[in-house]
Amino acid sequence: MNTYTDSPKLVINKLILKGHEKDYVVSFSLGINIIYGDSDSGKSSILNLIDYLLGAKKIYMYEEIEKHGKYALLEVELNDKTYTIKRDIFKPEDFIEVFSTGIENIDDLFPALYGPNYQKEGPAGYFSDFLLSALNIPLVKIKESPTKADSDLTRLSFRDIFKYCYLDQDDVGSRNILDSNNPVVFTKNKEVFKFIYNLLDSQITDLQGQISEKTSEKNKLVERYNVIASFFRDTQIDSLDLLIEELTLGREELELIEKELGSITQRMRSDNSYFEELRKLIVHLENENTKYKTNKSLKLEQMEQHIRLKKDYKQDIEKLSSSLAVIKKLPAKPEEVDCPVCNSRIEYANLALNFESNPADTVKAEVKSLKNRLKEIDTLIEEERNNIIQLESEEQRLVENLEKAREMLDINTGNFVAPFITQRDEFVAEKARVLERINKIEQLIKMRKQLNEMISKSEILQNQLSVLLQKLELLKASAPSIDEVLTNLADYLNDFLINIPIKNPHGISINTKSFLPVVRERNYGDLTSGGLRTLVSVGYYFSLLQYSLINSTNYPSFMMIDTIGKYLGKTKRDSDLEANNKEDALEGLDDPTKYINLYKYIAKISESMLKKQKNHQIIIVDNDLPEDAKGELMIRQYVVRHFNSGGTDGASIGFIDNA
């Protein structure tokens, strides 16, 4: 259990995408987890699925997931307590299901239903509030305009904090990291940063309010538990141990009945007319099953065609939109114009030939038409998906009927004897009664476990209260200063950049207004080299994680980075391709050793923290690994998945590996 000197702990154990034909599983462990391989193999989709299951508004999925997937499961540990999160990947507005157990045992518990955002509250509340509460992060409101005394307050969500944990492929090396180009969003992000590192002026007051709320929640939970426990006693529902014992006896009795039925079947001889009727029924059911399989296959093929057509429509819209942008930039017929792409001079007469025949209104109309077709194709895709689900349901019903018919037929002996039919029917009726009793016992066990879960939640709340009280005393005694936090973060970043190393690693700090990195006395957004910004952005996020492992923060000790090697020279073989940016070349970022040192440094710090029992998790996606470090990374079991189009060297062809 975390103490007041610890930060919250979020650990991903397993991700499962449930498909029509199979499950697609990725398991993770503490420390570093690397996923690498060819483009368009589903690497980023794994991070997108994790992000979605942790409350993102939508999921950006490649077409194979859209074709094969149904819903996703995420097994997580939140402050050492295991939960399973279940979410439909096609219906982001539906309630999110949370089970207080691992994936293997979700059928033993009823799920809590949470609203996916603050506009839709579920029966159990909001999903963001659940995550924050489970991580023992106070539920607070922060000022929209912190410089104004009468500023409106806005709710701080888990998604606000998670921005500092997930560096996606669009933000790695981006000038506008953390929405720094959007004043409204960036202002809120800076307040979130202060909250994460206990720098808000109102933090002590907020913490006191959280303690009061958790105390009230715990008291209500205990009161509710007492009421339900009293009801169980009054209705004489057995204890969990007795119910489990009854369930065991029921299953043993069911096994004996199955053996007797098997024995009778072995001894039965044929009643030819009855046998022929059963045979005809089985043949009919098999034919029907084949038809459903064929129809499902056709529907899957049609859906795949629609998905491809949808992709084509999107590409056409993008091309036409680009044409509109160029038409808009055309001047009023000078002799020569500047190319909007490469800045070279172009004769207007030649250029106009390509665009005057396609006036803007015509292009806009075509874009509008394509968008309408896109909506129609989305509707068709949804209809096909629903048809497939319906066909699967009918197919399952047929399979069950087929199994029942085959059981009665006994293909091995193929014979039934009339005197045994009555005896067999009695056993079948007894089997039905035992199954009904087993189902009732299983439901009662779920109810008992749900009651026990209330006790467990009460204990968690008590532990959380203890941690919050200790944290409150710590904040009252010695709340950290902004200068102290920023200096420590700058020291971590400085150490990171020196170990890469970058050229001229001086003037490294954290800006006191934006809380973003400064290198060589230049603000992060002013750095001209994409490769340098990549290293600085990765180092900055890694510094945020490092600080949380040593100090008490509201940062969940978890980090995901997508395409960590963006803009960096990776191997001697492809360094010429990577060095086409003059600024990167001047920085020497085409040198593969920097890329190797990046992995080695992260591994060194991570292993050091784990030895000190500072648990954390880092999930990294990349297109390739440095050759000189690949073997060591494999030996240390950092690589959790490897994809390549040929499926060679122990790799899968992709996340969806039956495509």
N, C-alpha and C positions, 0 to 999 in steps of 0.2 A: 504494500500500500504506500502511496506517495506521502511524503512529509511536506511540511511547509516550504522546504528548500527545493522541492522538485517542481518542475513544470508538468502540465497535463501530458498524458501519454496516449497517442493514437497509433495503433499497430494493425495493419492489414494482414490477415491470415490467409484468406482464400477469396478468389473471384471466380464465380461460375456464371457463364451465359447459358441459359437453358434454350435449347434449340428444338426444332421439329424432329430431328433424327438422332441427335446426341447432345451431350453437354460439352462445353468448352471451358476448361479449367486452367487457372494459373494460381499456384501457391507461392506465398512469400514468407520471408523470415525476418528476424531482427537484423539491423545493420543494412548493408548494401544489397540491393536487388537490381540486376541489370537485365534489360530486354533489348536485344539488338538484331538487326537483319535487314533484308532488302526493303526497298520502298513499297508502299501499298500492300504490306503483309499483315496489317492490323496492329502494329506496335503502339501507335498513338491511340488507337481505339481502346486499348486496355486501360490507359490512363484516363481517357474520356469516360469510360464506363465507371471507373472508380470515382471520378469527379461527380458523375451523375448520381451514383448511389450515395454520395455524401451531400446531395442536395442541389446540384447544378440544375438550372432551368431546363436544359435540353442536352441531348447527346449528339455529337457529330460522328456519325457512323458511316463506314464505307459500305458499299452495296451488298457485300457478302453477309454482313451482320443484319442488314435490313431484310435480306432474303431468308436467312436461316434462323435468326434469333426470335425469341418470344419475350422472355423477361430475364432479369439478372439478380444474382444473390451476392452479397458481400459479407464475409465473416470478419468482424473487427473486434479488437480489444480496446475498450475505452477505460483508461485507468484500471487496467487489469481485469475488468469485467467483460465477458464475451457476449456479443450480440450478433444477430444475423439480420441484415437489411435486404428487403425484397422490393423490387420496383419494376413495373412494366416499362419496357424501353420505348413503346410507341404511344404511351399515354402519360406524359409528364405531369398532367394536372390531377391524376388519380392519387388517392392516399398512398403513403409509403408505409409498408408493413415492417415492423421491428419485432423480432423474436429475442427473448432474453436467454439465448442459448446458441450453441454452434450449429452450423448447417446440418450436420448429421441428425440433430435431435429436434428440428423445428416442428415435426409432426406431433411432438409431445406437448406443445404449448400453444395457446391462443396468441395471435399477434396483437400488438398495440398498433393502432392506425393513426398516423400523423399527417397533418396538412403539409404539402410540399413547399409552401411559402406562407408569408404573413397575410396573404389575401384569402387563404382558404384554411380554416382551422379543422383539424380532424377530431374524432372522438377522444383521442388521447392528448390533443394539443398540436403544437407546431413542431415540425421535424428539427428545425434549427435549435429550438429551445431544448429538445431532447438531447441533441449532441452536446450543447453547451453544459447542460446539467450533468450529463454522464461524465463529462470531462472536468466537472467542478469548476467551470469558468462562469463567473457571475453574469447574470442577465441584466444588462444595463442599457441606458440610453445615452447617446453622445450628442454634442452640439453640432448642428449643421454648419453654423458660422461661429467658430470658437472665439473670434475677436469681438463679437457682439454679446452684450450682457443679456439681452432678451432673445437670444437665438432659439429657434425651435429645436426640439430634441428628436432624434431619430433612433430607432431600435438598432442595436448592434447585433448582427447575426453571425452565425458560424461561417457563412460564406465570406463575410468581411475579413475575418481572421485567416481563412483558408487562402486568400490571395497571396499571403506571405509564405505559404507552404507549397504552392504549385506554380512553377515557372514553365509555362507551356511553350511550344515551339515558335509561336508568334512573338513571345516576349523575350526569349533568349537573345541577347544582343540588341534588342530593340531600343531606340532612343526614348520611346514613350513608355517605359516600363512602369507598371502599377498605375496606368492611366494618367501619367504626369502631364499629358496634353489636354486633359479634361479637368478644368478647374474645380467643378462641383464634386466630381467623384474623387479627385486627388485630395481635396480638402478633407473629405471623410476618411480617406485612406490614412492620412497623417494622424487623425484623431484615433484611428484604430491602432496605428503603430504605438501611440502613447499608451493606449489601454493595454496592449500586449506586454509592454515593459513597465507597467505600473507607474506611468508618468502623469496620468490625468489628475488634476487637482481634486476632482470629486471621487477619486477611487476609494478612499477610506469610507466615505458616506455610502457609496454604492455597495461596498463589501458588507457594511453593517446591514443594509437593506436585504442583501442576499442571505445573510445569516438568519435574519428574521423570517424571510420567506421559506427557507429550507426547514427551519424549526417548525413553522406552521404546517408545511407539507408533511413532515415526519409525524407530527401529532395526528393529522387527519388520516394518514396511512395506518397508524396504529389503531385508531378508533375504527376504521373500516375493517381492518383485520379482525378485531375483536367481534364485530357484528357478524361477519361471515363465519368465523370459527364457531360462534355460538349457534348459528343456524345449522352448521354441519353436525354439531353435538345433538341439537334438538331433533334433527331428522335421522340421527343414528347412522350417518355415513361413516364407514370405516376409516381408520387411519391410512396413510399412504403405504406403510409397510404391509398392513393386512390386505389392502387392495392389490398390491403387487403379488402377494402370496396367492390371492384368489385368481389373479390373472395367470400365474404360472400353472395352477391346478387346472384352470379352464383350458389352457393350451395343451396340457398333458392329456386331458380327456379328449380333446379334439384329435390329437395324434392317434389315440387308441381307436377312435371311431374310423379315422382314415384307414388304419390298418385292417379293421374288420371289413370295411367296404372293399378294400383291395383283395382281401381273402375271398369274400363272396364272389367278386368279379372273376377271380381265377377259377372258381369252381362252377361258374355258370355255363350252361350249354345253350346252343343256339335255338332260338325260336325264329325260323327263317323269315317269316313275313315281317316280324318286328325288326329283325336285323336289316332286311332290305329297305325298310322305311327310314331307319337311321342312316344307312349308307346314302340314300338319296338326299336326306337332309344335309349330311356332311358335304356331299358334292356340291349341293346348291349353295351352302354357306361359303365353301371355298371359292366357287365362281364369283359370288358377290364380293368376297374379300379382294379377289384379283381386280374386279372392276373398280373398287374404291381406291386400291393402290394405283391403278392406271390413271384414274381421274385426278388423284392427288399429284401424281408426277406431272400430268399435263398442266394443272393449276400452278405448280411450282415453276414450270417452264414459262408459262404465261406471265407470272409475276416477275420472273427474272427479265423477260423481254420488256415489260413495262418499266422496270427499274432502269434498264439500259436506255430506254427511250427518254425517261425523265432526266437522265444524265445528259443526253444529247440536247434536250430542250434548254437545260441550264447553260450548257456551253454556247448554244446559239444566242441566248439572251445576253450572255457576257460579251460575245463578239459584236452584236448589234449595239449594245450599250457603249462599247469602245468606239464604234463608228460614229455614234451620236456625239461622243465627246470630241472626236476629231472634227466633225462637221461644225460643231459649235465654235471651235477654235479658228476656223477658216476666216481670213480677213476679207475685206470688201474688194477683192480682185486687184491686188498689186501684182507687179510682174514676177516677183520672187517672194517666198515666205520661208520662215524658219520651220524645220521639221520639229513637231512637238515631242518626238521621241529621241532623235539623235542630234538636234540643233544644226544640221547641215542645211544648205540653201536648196530650195526646190522651186522649179518654175511653176507658177500658179496654174498655168494652162494645163500642164500635165497632171497636176494634183486634182484640179477641178473635174477632169474627165472621170476620175474614180468616184466622185461624191455627188456631182450635180445630177447624175442619173438616179440617185437614191436620196431625194430630199428628206429632211429631218422628219417631216410629218409621216412619210411612208414608212421610215424605219421605226418611228414610235408606234405606228399602228401594228407593225409586224411584232414588235416587242410585246405589245398588249395582247395580241393574238396568241403568241407563244406562252405568255403567263397564264392565259385562260386554259390553254391545252395542258399546261403544267398542273393546274388545279384538277382538271379532268383526269389526268393520269394518276395523281395522288389518290383520287377517289377510287379509281380502278384497282390500284395497288391494295388499298384498304379492303375493298370488296374481295379481291383474290385471297388476301390473308385470312379474312373471316371464313371464306369458303374452305380454305385448307384446314382451319381449325375444326369446322363442322365435319369435314370429311374424316379427319383424324378421330373425332368423337364417334362417328358412325362405324369407322373401321374397328375401333376398340370394342364397341358393342358386339360386332360380328365375331371378333376373335374370342370374346368371352363365351358367346353362344356356341361357337365351334368347339371350344375346349370342353364345354358341358356335354355336347353331343358325343365327342370322342371318348369322354370318360364313361358315358353310358354304353358305348359301343364295345369297348375293350378290343382294340384292333388285334392284339396278339392272339387271343383265343377266338374272338369274333363270335362267341356263342352266348346265349342267354337261356336260362332255364326258368320256366314259369314258377316253380315252387320257391325259388329264391327271390322273386321280385318283391313279394310282400315284406320279407325280412330286410331286403335292401332298402325299401322305401322307409321302413321304420328307422334305420340308421341315418338315412338322409334327413328325415324330419328331426331326429335327435341332433344331428350335426348343425342344422339350422338354428335350433334352440341354443346350443352351446355357442355358436357364432354370435347370436344376438346378445347373450350374456357377456361374452368377451368384449363386444363393442361398447356395452354399457359400462363395464369396468374400466375400459380404456378412457372413456369420457370422464368418469369420476376421477381417474388418476390425473388427467389433464387439469381438472378443477382443483385437486389437491396440490398439484405442482404450482398452479397459479397462485394458490394461497401461500405456499412456501416462498414463492417469488416475492410476495409482499413482505415477508420477513426479511428476505435477502435485500430488498430495496430499502427497507427501514435501516438495516445495518449499514448499507452504503451511504445513506443520508447522514447517519450518525458519524461515520468516518469523514464524510465531506465537511460536516460541521466542524469537526475537530481541526481539519486542515485549514478551513477558512478562519477559524478563531486564531490559530497560530499565525496565519498569514496576516491577519489584522493586527496582531500585536507586533509583528515584524515591521509592517508598514508604519505603524505609529512610532515605533522606536527609531527606525532608520530607513525611511522611504528613499529609494534610489533617485539620484538627480539625473537630469537629462544629460549633462556633461559626462557623468560617470558611465551611463549606458552607451552613449555615442563613442566615447573614447575606447571602451572595451570592444565594441563592434568594429571600430577602425583598426584596432590592434589585430583582431582576427583576420580582417580583410587584408591588412598589410602582410601578415604572415603567409596567407594564401598566395598572394601575388608574387612575393619573393621566392616562394618554393616552386612556382611554375617554370622559370621566372619570366617576368615581363621586363622590357627595357626600361631603365630609369624609374624604378619603383620608389618614387618620392612624392611628398605632398599628398599622402593618402589619409582621408578622413571621411566622416559622415556629415553631410550638410545639416546645420542646425535648424534650417527652416523646412527643407524638403524631406529630410531623413534619408536621402539617397547618397550613393557613394561620390566621393571626390578623389580624383587621381591626377597627380602632377599639378595640383591646385586648380584643376578644371572639373567642373560639374559633369556628372555622368552623361547627360544629354549632349554635352559639347564635345565628347570624344568622337573623333572622326573615323576611327578604325572599327569596323564591325567585329573583327576578331577580338580586339581589346575589350570592346563592350561585352562580348560573350563571356570572356574570362571574368570581367568585373561583376557582371550580373550573377553568374554562377557563384563567384566568391562571396558576393553580398548575401545571397540567400543562404549559403552555407554558414556564413557568420551569424545570421539570425538563429539558425539551428544550434550552432555551437554555444552561443550565449545562453539559450534556453536549457541546455544540458547541465549548466553549472550554476545558474541562478534561478530564482523563483520568478516565473513569468506566466502569461496566459497563452503561450505558444505551445501547440500540441506535439512538439518533438517529432515532427513528421515532415518529409520533403519529397516532392516529385519534380523531376526535371525532364522535359521532353526535348530530345535532340541536343544533348549537352555538347557535342562536337561541332555545332554550327559555326561556320566560318573558319574552323581551325584546320591546319594541315594534319593529316592523320597518318599516312604512311608515305614512304619514299616513292612508292609507285604512283600515287595520285597527287603528290604535292604540287606538281606543275599546274594541275587543274584548279587547285585550291588557292593558288597564289596570284590570281588575276586581279586582285584588288591592290592598288599601289600602296594604300595606307597599311594594309595587313602585311604586305611584303616588307615595308619599312620597319614594321614592328617585329619582323622575324617570326610571324605567326604561322608561316608555312613549314616551320620546323616541327617534325613529328614528336620530338622529345617533349615539347610543351604539352602536347596532348597526352602523352604517357604520364608526365609528372602530375597532370590534373587528376587522373585516376589514382595514382599512387598517394597523393596527398590526402584525398578524400578517404581512401581506404585506411591510411595511417591514423587519421583523427578518429574515424568511426571505430576502429578496433580498440584504440586507446580508451574511448568512452565506454565501450561495452565491457572492457575489463574492470572499469570502475563502477559497473552496474548502472551506468547511465543509459538506460534503454532508449532506443530511437529507431527510426526506419527511414531509409533513403531508397527511392525507386527511380532508376535512371533508364531512359530510352535513348538509343542511339542507332545510327545506320550501320556503324562498324565499330570495332575495337582496335586499338593500336596493336600491331602485330607483336611488338616486343613485350607487351604486357598481357596479351590475350591468354597465354598459357597459365600465368600466375592467377589471373582473375577466375579462370575456370577451376583451377585446383582449389582455390579458396571458396568455391561454390557460390560466388557472387552472381553468376549468370543463371537466371531462372528460366528464361526462354530464348531460343535462337531460331530465327526464321530465314529460310532462303527458298527461292522459287523452285529449286530442284529437290528440296527435301534431303540434301546430302549432309554428310559429316554430323549425323545425329540431330539435324535441325528439322523443324516442321516446315511445311510449305507456307504456313501462315497461321494466324490465330484461329481462323475458320479453316481447318485442315482437311475438310472433305470437299472443298470447292473444286 
